[in-house]
Amino acid sequence: MDTYYIKDFETKSQEIIDRINKGDVFVYPTDTIYGIGCDATNPQSVERIREIKQRFQGPFSVIAPNKEWIKNNCKTDTKINFWIKKLPGPYTFILNLKNENTVTKGVEKDMKLGIRILNHKIMEIFEKTKKPIITTSVNISTMPPLKDPKKISQFIEKNIDFIINQGLINSEPSNIIDLTQEKPNIIR
């Protein structure tokens, strides 16, 4: 399979949305590092990401299309809304889900899901999909995450459908904060 590279993603937004809806697995820039993603409600696409990352168990986080999606699908209260106001940004908040059918089984764990909203122009596309998008680092599990698409491994490149290339992103992964307990727990 030849991987399709997209440099100017803003002019190709409808094509990207169509490809996500079709089930494509893709690499994209974020406000932290590059992510690998797909529609989090598509079990076949989620399984492809597991195979690519060689990570066959454990949950994934998602990019919510907007804050309203979070409030509709996650249990929120005044305390959690305080944290949600920090979005968009370099945070992954672990929240309790309201419904087990929100994402493909196994993306969540024990009805808990890591959720982000990116501080990046790519969010305009993700918001238009109205779907949660898997967000996980572009690497084989235990290897360093991808910051430069020119250095993507051949294995990953040949197993994805397209790459949105923004060049080098020199940042760190998001902070992970578990908001499912009485007190927030900073995991990373």
PyRosetta script that sets phi, psi and omega in degrees:
from pyrosetta import init, pose_from_sequence

init()
pose = pose_from_sequence("MDTYYIKDFETKSQEIIDRINKGDVFVYPTDTIYGIGCDATNPQSVERIREIKQRFQGPFSVIAPNKEWIKNNCKTDTKINFWIKKLPGPYTFILNLKNENTVTKGVEKDMKLGIRILNHKIMEIFEKTKKPIITTSVNISTMPPLKDPKKISQFIEKNIDFIINQGLINSEPSNIIDLTQEKPNIIR")
pose.set_psi(1, 130.7)
pose.set_omega(1, 175.8)
pose.set_phi(2, -88.4)
pose.set_psi(2, 127.9)
pose.set_omega(2, 179.2)
pose.set_phi(3, -78.9)
pose.set_psi(3, 135.9)
pose.set_omega(3, -178.4)
pose.set_phi(4, -94.6)
pose.set_psi(4, 125.3)
pose.set_omega(4, 179.6)
pose.set_phi(5, -99.1)
pose.set_psi(5, 133.6)
pose.set_omega(5, 176.8)
pose.set_phi(6, -119.8)
pose.set_psi(6, 119.6)
pose.set_omega(6, -179.6)
pose.set_phi(7, -93.6)
pose.set_psi(7, -50.1)
pose.set_omega(7, -177.7)
pose.set_phi(8, -99.9)
pose.set_psi(8, 82.0)
pose.set_omega(8, -172.6)
pose.set_phi(9, -67.8)
pose.set_psi(9, -24.4)
pose.set_omega(9, -177.9)
pose.set_phi(10, -67.2)
pose.set_psi(10, -33.6)
pose.set_omega(10, 179.1)
pose.set_phi(11, -82.2)
pose.set_psi(11, -12.1)
pose.set_omega(11, -178.7)
pose.set_phi(12, -111.5)
pose.set_psi(12, 23.0)
pose.set_omega(12, -172.7)
pose.set_phi(13, -59.8)
pose.set_psi(13, -43.3)
pose.set_omega(13, -178.8)
pose.set_phi(14, -66.7)
pose.set_psi(14, -38.7)
pose.set_omega(14, 176.7)
pose.set_phi(15, -61.3)
pose.set_psi(15, -42.9)
pose.set_omega(15, 179.8)
pose.set_phi(16, -64.2)
pose.set_psi(16, -44.1)
pose.set_omega(16, 178.1)
pose.set_phi(17, -59.6)
pose.set_psi(17, -46.1)
pose.set_omega(17, 179.4)
pose.set_phi(18, -60.2)
pose.set_psi(18, -41.0)
pose.set_omega(18, -179.2)
pose.set_phi(19, -68.1)
pose.set_psi(19, -39.2)
pose.set_omega(19, 176.6)
pose.set_phi(20, -62.8)
pose.set_psi(20, -45.6)
pose.set_omega(20, 179.8)
pose.set_phi(21, -63.5)
pose.set_psi(21, -28.8)
pose.set_omega(21, 179.2)
pose.set_phi(22, -76.0)
pose.set_psi(22, -18.9)
pose.set_omega(22, 179.2)
pose.set_phi(23, 110.6)
pose.set_psi(23, 9.8)
pose.set_omega(23, -179.2)
pose.set_phi(24, -62.1)
pose.set_psi(24, 149.2)
pose.set_omega(24, 172.0)
pose.set_phi(25, -106.3)
pose.set_psi(25, 133.0)
pose.set_omega(25, -170.9)
pose.set_phi(26, -146.7)
pose.set_psi(26, 162.4)
pose.set_omega(26, 175.8)
pose.set_phi(27, -108.9)
pose.set_psi(27, 138.5)
pose.set_omega(27, -175.2)
pose.set_phi(28, -146.6)
pose.set_psi(28, 154.9)
pose.set_omega(28, 177.3)
pose.set_phi(29, -79.1)
pose.set_psi(29, 150.6)
pose.set_omega(29, 173.2)
pose.set_phi(30, -129.7)
pose.set_psi(30, -173.5)
pose.set_omega(30, 175.9)
pose.set_phi(31, -80.8)
pose.set_psi(31, -0.7)
pose.set_omega(31, -179.8)
pose.set_phi(32, -122.8)
pose.set_psi(32, -69.6)
pose.set_omega(32, 178.6)
pose.set_phi(33, -139.4)
pose.set_psi(33, -178.5)
pose.set_omega(33, 174.6)
pose.set_phi(34, -75.6)
pose.set_psi(34, 144.3)
pose.set_omega(34, 177.5)
pose.set_phi(35, -117.4)
pose.set_psi(35, 157.5)
pose.set_omega(35, 170.5)
pose.set_phi(36, -113.6)
pose.set_psi(36, 133.8)
pose.set_omega(36, -173.2)
pose.set_phi(37, -149.4)
pose.set_psi(37, 176.8)
pose.set_omega(37, 176.8)
pose.set_phi(38, -169.6)
pose.set_psi(38, 175.2)
pose.set_omega(38, 173.0)
pose.set_phi(39, -63.6)
pose.set_psi(39, 118.3)
pose.set_omega(39, -176.1)
pose.set_phi(40, -71.5)
pose.set_psi(40, -4.5)
pose.set_omega(40, 176.9)
pose.set_phi(41, -100.6)
pose.set_psi(41, 3.3)
pose.set_omega(41, -178.4)
pose.set_phi(42, -103.9)
pose.set_psi(42, 102.9)
pose.set_omega(42, -174.4)
pose.set_phi(43, -60.8)
pose.set_psi(43, -35.7)
pose.set_omega(43, -179.5)
pose.set_phi(44, -67.4)
pose.set_psi(44, -41.3)
pose.set_omega(44, 179.7)
pose.set_phi(45, -67.8)
pose.set_psi(45, -41.0)
pose.set_omega(45, 177.4)
pose.set_phi(46, -61.3)
pose.set_psi(46, -40.9)
pose.set_omega(46, 179.1)
pose.set_phi(47, -64.2)
pose.set_psi(47, -37.1)
pose.set_omega(47, 176.5)
pose.set_phi(48, -60.9)
pose.set_psi(48, -40.9)
pose.set_omega(48, 178.3)
pose.set_phi(49, -64.2)
pose.set_psi(49, -40.9)
pose.set_omega(49, 177.6)
pose.set_phi(50, -58.7)
pose.set_psi(50, -42.8)
pose.set_omega(50, 179.8)
pose.set_phi(51, -66.9)
pose.set_psi(51, -42.5)
pose.set_omega(51, 179.7)
pose.set_phi(52, -62.1)
pose.set_psi(52, -45.3)
pose.set_omega(52, -177.9)
pose.set_phi(53, -80.7)
pose.set_psi(53, -11.2)
pose.set_omega(53, -175.1)
pose.set_phi(54, 55.9)
pose.set_psi(54, 42.8)
pose.set_omega(54, 179.0)
pose.set_phi(55, -126.7)
pose.set_psi(55, 94.3)
pose.set_omega(55, -168.5)
pose.set_phi(56, -91.5)
pose.set_psi(56, -5.7)
pose.set_omega(56, 177.1)
pose.set_phi(57, -136.8)
pose.set_psi(57, 168.0)
pose.set_omega(57, 177.0)
pose.set_phi(58, 94.5)
pose.set_psi(58, 154.5)
pose.set_omega(58, -177.4)
pose.set_phi(59, -78.5)
pose.set_psi(59, 165.9)
pose.set_omega(59, 170.1)
pose.set_phi(60, -118.1)
pose.set_psi(60, 160.6)
pose.set_omega(60, 170.6)
pose.set_phi(61, -94.1)
pose.set_psi(61, 165.5)
pose.set_omega(61, 178.2)
pose.set_phi(62, -130.8)
pose.set_psi(62, 156.2)
pose.set_omega(62, 168.7)
pose.set_phi(63, -94.2)
pose.set_psi(63, 119.3)
pose.set_omega(63, 176.4)
pose.set_phi(64, -76.5)
pose.set_psi(64, 143.0)
pose.set_omega(64, 179.4)
pose.set_phi(65, -65.3)
pose.set_psi(65, -26.0)
pose.set_omega(65, 178.7)
pose.set_phi(66, -171.5)
pose.set_psi(66, 174.0)
pose.set_omega(66, -179.1)
pose.set_phi(67, -67.0)
pose.set_psi(67, -32.8)
pose.set_omega(67, 178.8)
pose.set_phi(68, -61.1)
pose.set_psi(68, -39.5)
pose.set_omega(68, 177.3)
pose.set_phi(69, -59.5)
pose.set_psi(69, -42.4)
pose.set_omega(69, 179.3)
pose.set_phi(70, -60.8)
pose.set_psi(70, -48.1)
pose.set_omega(70, -177.7)
pose.set_phi(71, -66.1)
pose.set_psi(71, -31.6)
pose.set_omega(71, 179.1)
pose.set_phi(72, -76.4)
pose.set_psi(72, -27.3)
pose.set_omega(72, -172.3)
pose.set_phi(73, -113.3)
pose.set_psi(73, -11.1)
pose.set_omega(73, -178.2)
pose.set_phi(74, -123.7)
pose.set_psi(74, 152.9)
pose.set_omega(74, 176.7)
pose.set_phi(75, -76.5)
pose.set_psi(75, 120.7)
pose.set_omega(75, -178.6)
pose.set_phi(76, -126.3)
pose.set_psi(76, 157.1)
pose.set_omega(76, 173.7)
pose.set_phi(77, -149.5)
pose.set_psi(77, -173.0)
pose.set_omega(77, -177.3)
pose.set_phi(78, -58.1)
pose.set_psi(78, -42.1)
pose.set_omega(78, -179.0)
pose.set_phi(79, -64.6)
pose.set_psi(79, -45.4)
pose.set_omega(79, -179.3)
pose.set_phi(80, -69.6)
pose.set_psi(80, -37.3)
pose.set_omega(80, 177.8)
pose.set_phi(81, -61.7)
pose.set_psi(81, -31.7)
pose.set_omega(81, 175.1)
pose.set_phi(82, -58.3)
pose.set_psi(82, -44.1)
pose.set_omega(82, -179.0)
pose.set_phi(83, -72.1)
pose.set_psi(83, -40.9)
pose.set_omega(83, -178.9)
pose.set_phi(84, -60.4)
pose.set_psi(84, -29.5)
pose.set_omega(84, 178.0)
pose.set_phi(85, -63.0)
pose.set_psi(85, -19.3)
pose.set_omega(85, 178.9)
pose.set_phi(86, -75.4)
pose.set_psi(86, -11.3)
pose.set_omega(86, 179.8)
pose.set_phi(87, -87.1)
pose.set_psi(87, 146.7)
pose.set_omega(87, 2.5)
pose.set_phi(88, -75.3)
pose.set_psi(88, 156.6)
pose.set_omega(88, 178.9)
pose.set_phi(89, 167.0)
pose.set_psi(89, -177.2)
pose.set_omega(89, -172.8)
pose.set_phi(90, -82.8)
pose.set_psi(90, 48.9)
pose.set_omega(90, -177.9)
pose.set_phi(91, -123.9)
pose.set_psi(91, 144.4)
pose.set_omega(91, 166.8)
pose.set_phi(92, -118.4)
pose.set_psi(92, 117.4)
pose.set_omega(92, 178.9)
pose.set_phi(93, -102.4)
pose.set_psi(93, 128.0)
pose.set_omega(93, 174.8)
pose.set_phi(94, -88.9)
pose.set_psi(94, 121.3)
pose.set_omega(94, -176.3)
pose.set_phi(95, -126.6)
pose.set_psi(95, 157.7)
pose.set_omega(95, 173.9)
pose.set_phi(96, -81.5)
pose.set_psi(96, 134.3)
pose.set_omega(96, 178.3)
pose.set_phi(97, -83.3)
pose.set_psi(97, 152.6)
pose.set_omega(97, 174.7)
pose.set_phi(98, -86.2)
pose.set_psi(98, -32.1)
pose.set_omega(98, -170.0)
pose.set_phi(99, -136.1)
pose.set_psi(99, 134.0)
pose.set_omega(99, -178.0)
pose.set_phi(100, -71.4)
pose.set_psi(100, -13.0)
pose.set_omega(100, -179.4)
pose.set_phi(101, -96.2)
pose.set_psi(101, 14.7)
pose.set_omega(101, -178.7)
pose.set_phi(102, -65.6)
pose.set_psi(102, -39.8)
pose.set_omega(102, 179.0)
pose.set_phi(103, -136.3)
pose.set_psi(103, 168.6)
pose.set_omega(103, 177.3)
pose.set_phi(104, -58.3)
pose.set_psi(104, 138.9)
pose.set_omega(104, 179.6)
pose.set_phi(105, -53.8)
pose.set_psi(105, 134.0)
pose.set_omega(105, -179.9)
pose.set_phi(106, 97.1)
pose.set_psi(106, -19.6)
pose.set_omega(106, 173.4)
pose.set_phi(107, -68.5)
pose.set_psi(107, -40.3)
pose.set_omega(107, 174.6)
pose.set_phi(108, -89.8)
pose.set_psi(108, 170.8)
pose.set_omega(108, 173.5)
pose.set_phi(109, -138.6)
pose.set_psi(109, 120.5)
pose.set_omega(109, -179.9)
pose.set_phi(110, 54.1)
pose.set_psi(110, 40.9)
pose.set_omega(110, 179.1)
pose.set_phi(111, 63.6)
pose.set_psi(111, 26.5)
pose.set_omega(111, 174.7)
pose.set_phi(112, -118.1)
pose.set_psi(112, 142.5)
pose.set_omega(112, -175.9)
pose.set_phi(113, -142.5)
pose.set_psi(113, 133.8)
pose.set_omega(113, 172.8)
pose.set_phi(114, -78.8)
pose.set_psi(114, 131.3)
pose.set_omega(114, -173.9)
pose.set_phi(115, -132.1)
pose.set_psi(115, 135.5)
pose.set_omega(115, 176.4)
pose.set_phi(116, -126.8)
pose.set_psi(116, 157.0)
pose.set_omega(116, 161.4)
pose.set_phi(117, -131.8)
pose.set_psi(117, 121.4)
pose.set_omega(117, -173.4)
pose.set_phi(118, -77.9)
pose.set_psi(118, 146.4)
pose.set_omega(118, 170.3)
pose.set_phi(119, -96.5)
pose.set_psi(119, 69.2)
pose.set_omega(119, -174.2)
pose.set_phi(120, -154.2)
pose.set_psi(120, 147.4)
pose.set_omega(120, -178.6)
pose.set_phi(121, -58.8)
pose.set_psi(121, -23.4)
pose.set_omega(121, 179.1)
pose.set_phi(122, -60.8)
pose.set_psi(122, -22.2)
pose.set_omega(122, 179.6)
pose.set_phi(123, -60.0)
pose.set_psi(123, -29.7)
pose.set_omega(123, 178.6)
pose.set_phi(124, -59.3)
pose.set_psi(124, -38.0)
pose.set_omega(124, 178.4)
pose.set_phi(125, -72.3)
pose.set_psi(125, -47.2)
pose.set_omega(125, -178.2)
pose.set_phi(126, -62.4)
pose.set_psi(126, -35.8)
pose.set_omega(126, 178.7)
pose.set_phi(127, -64.0)
pose.set_psi(127, -38.5)
pose.set_omega(127, -179.4)
pose.set_phi(128, -67.9)
pose.set_psi(128, -24.8)
pose.set_omega(128, 178.0)
pose.set_phi(129, -69.8)
pose.set_psi(129, -27.4)
pose.set_omega(129, -176.8)
pose.set_phi(130, 63.1)
pose.set_psi(130, 19.8)
pose.set_omega(130, -177.6)
pose.set_phi(131, -122.6)
pose.set_psi(131, 153.3)
pose.set_omega(131, 170.1)
pose.set_phi(132, -73.5)
pose.set_psi(132, 138.9)
pose.set_omega(132, -178.4)
pose.set_phi(133, -114.7)
pose.set_psi(133, 128.6)
pose.set_omega(133, 176.2)
pose.set_phi(134, -56.4)
pose.set_psi(134, 137.4)
pose.set_omega(134, 173.8)
pose.set_phi(135, -134.1)
pose.set_psi(135, 113.2)
pose.set_omega(135, 178.1)
pose.set_phi(136, -147.1)
pose.set_psi(136, 153.7)
pose.set_omega(136, -176.5)
pose.set_phi(137, -62.7)
pose.set_psi(137, 150.1)
pose.set_omega(137, -179.9)
pose.set_phi(138, -86.7)
pose.set_psi(138, 93.1)
pose.set_omega(138, 178.6)
pose.set_phi(139, -171.4)
pose.set_psi(139, 164.9)
pose.set_omega(139, 168.2)
pose.set_phi(140, -82.3)
pose.set_psi(140, 138.5)
pose.set_omega(140, -175.2)
pose.set_phi(141, -45.0)
pose.set_psi(141, 139.0)
pose.set_omega(141, -179.8)
pose.set_phi(142, 79.5)
pose.set_psi(142, -6.9)
pose.set_omega(142, 177.5)
pose.set_phi(143, -93.6)
pose.set_psi(143, 160.6)
pose.set_omega(143, 179.4)
pose.set_phi(144, -62.9)
pose.set_psi(144, 148.6)
pose.set_omega(144, 179.2)
pose.set_phi(145, -73.5)
pose.set_psi(145, 155.8)
pose.set_omega(145, -178.6)
pose.set_phi(146, -78.5)
pose.set_psi(146, 129.8)
pose.set_omega(146, 174.4)
pose.set_phi(147, -118.1)
pose.set_psi(147, -17.6)
pose.set_omega(147, -177.4)
pose.set_phi(148, -130.2)
pose.set_psi(148, 112.4)
pose.set_omega(148, -177.4)
pose.set_phi(149, -61.2)
pose.set_psi(149, -19.0)
pose.set_omega(149, 176.5)
pose.set_phi(150, -68.2)
pose.set_psi(150, -16.8)
pose.set_omega(150, -177.1)
pose.set_phi(151, -106.7)
pose.set_psi(151, 17.6)
pose.set_omega(151, 178.8)
pose.set_phi(152, -64.8)
pose.set_psi(152, 139.6)
pose.set_omega(152, -179.3)
pose.set_phi(153, -66.5)
pose.set_psi(153, 147.8)
pose.set_omega(153, 179.2)
pose.set_phi(154, -61.0)
pose.set_psi(154, -36.4)
pose.set_omega(154, -179.8)
pose.set_phi(155, -61.2)
pose.set_psi(155, -47.7)
pose.set_omega(155, -179.7)
pose.set_phi(156, -67.4)
pose.set_psi(156, -45.5)
pose.set_omega(156, -177.6)
pose.set_phi(157, -57.3)
pose.set_psi(157, -40.6)
pose.set_omega(157, -177.0)
pose.set_phi(158, -79.1)
pose.set_psi(158, -8.3)
pose.set_omega(158, -178.2)
pose.set_phi(159, -110.1)
pose.set_psi(159, 5.4)
pose.set_omega(159, 175.0)
pose.set_phi(160, -111.5)
pose.set_psi(160, 168.3)
pose.set_omega(160, -177.0)
pose.set_phi(161, -94.4)
pose.set_psi(161, -36.6)
pose.set_omega(161, 177.4)
pose.set_phi(162, -157.4)
pose.set_psi(162, 161.3)
pose.set_omega(162, 179.3)
pose.set_phi(163, -127.7)
pose.set_psi(163, 129.1)
pose.set_omega(163, 171.0)
pose.set_phi(164, -95.2)
pose.set_psi(164, 108.9)
pose.set_omega(164, -171.9)
pose.set_phi(165, -98.8)
pose.set_psi(165, 115.7)
pose.set_omega(165, 176.8)
pose.set_phi(166, -111.2)
pose.set_psi(166, 7.7)
pose.set_omega(166, -176.8)
pose.set_phi(167, 83.9)
pose.set_psi(167, -167.2)
pose.set_omega(167, -176.6)
pose.set_phi(168, -63.2)
pose.set_psi(168, 132.3)
pose.set_omega(168, 171.6)
pose.set_phi(169, -116.9)
pose.set_psi(169, 112.4)
pose.set_omega(169, -175.1)
pose.set_phi(170, -105.4)
pose.set_psi(170, 76.4)
pose.set_omega(170, -178.8)
pose.set_phi(171, -142.7)
pose.set_psi(171, -172.8)
pose.set_omega(171, -179.3)
pose.set_phi(172, -115.7)
pose.set_psi(172, 158.5)
pose.set_omega(172, 176.2)
pose.set_phi(173, -57.7)
pose.set_psi(173, 163.0)
pose.set_omega(173, -177.7)
pose.set_phi(174, -66.3)
pose.set_psi(174, 157.6)
pose.set_omega(174, 172.0)
pose.set_phi(175, -77.2)
pose.set_psi(175, 135.7)
pose.set_omega(175, 179.9)
pose.set_phi(176, -107.6)
pose.set_psi(176, 124.4)
pose.set_omega(176, -178.9)
pose.set_phi(177, -128.1)
pose.set_psi(177, 120.4)
pose.set_omega(177, 179.4)
pose.set_phi(178, -84.4)
pose.set_psi(178, 116.8)
pose.set_omega(178, -179.7)
pose.set_phi(179, -109.0)
pose.set_psi(179, 21.5)
pose.set_omega(179, -177.2)
pose.set_phi(180, -90.6)
pose.set_psi(180, -8.0)
pose.set_omega(180, 179.6)
pose.set_phi(181, -108.0)
pose.set_psi(181, -179.6)
pose.set_omega(181, 179.9)
pose.set_phi(182, -59.8)
pose.set_psi(182, -43.7)
pose.set_omega(182, 179.6)
pose.set_phi(183, -112.8)
pose.set_psi(183, 140.7)
pose.set_omega(183, 176.4)
pose.set_phi(184, -59.3)
pose.set_psi(184, 138.6)
pose.set_omega(184, 180.0)
pose.set_phi(185, -118.9)
pose.set_psi(185, 113.6)
pose.set_omega(185, 178.7)
pose.set_phi(186, -80.4)
pose.set_psi(186, 114.3)
pose.set_omega(186, -177.2)
pose.set_phi(187, -88.7)
pose.set_psi(187, -39.3)
pose.set_omega(187, 178.5)
pose.set_phi(188, -146.7)
pose.dump_pdb("model.pdb")
